[in-house]
Amino acid sequence: MLAKNDKLAMRNRGWFEGREILALNIVSSPGAGKTTLLERTIQDLKDEIPIFVIEGDQATANDGERIRAAGAAAVQVNTGTGCHLEADMVAQALQELRPPGGAMVLIENVGNLVCPALFDLGEHAKVIVLSVTEGQDKPLKYPNMFQAANLMIISKTDLLPYVDFDMDVALANARAVNPAIEAIALSVRNGGGVDQWYGWLRSQRQSLGQSSAIAPQRSAADKS
């Protein structure tokens, strides 16, 4: 299953690279704030960057409707009993989305910190969203997901005064399993840190223009 998925992911990656499309695989546990982050990103950047979204959930079209209301084209992919998106699902969604060259495709994966680590979708990078309400030990409990991620976003920082969450410990735990992981702390509610997120997105888009071939992202299984 993984071998078939990796072959299809390679095709997706070539499709993205050939069009200089920045594709990001956004992962988290349920309720960490992925959709809210995407809504804010679309509202703030849609006049600067063409943004297209693939929404993954086991059921309902709720998140896809939210994304379209924010101003981006979106395809809802429901996995039923499946706990993650797979490369062929992304390929089918792209046929419907048809993003133009230079666009950004944000893939919101099913809320899960286990299965999505193993399935490459052909993305340029994985972004993991960790909310302060979840606890700073999540990188140690779910190391494969954090090993596979390029960027960790610590979300809902406006709630820090009300929760028992140590930012320094969370960063240390993430870097214990993935020394190369980047980190941005932000709050969609009050806007703190979102400019750093936008700066990271811009830098990733710029890197696509500077290189005709982006090195494939390895899954957590490859790294172990």
Disulfide bonds with the S-S distance in Angstrom:
Cys83-Cys115 2.43
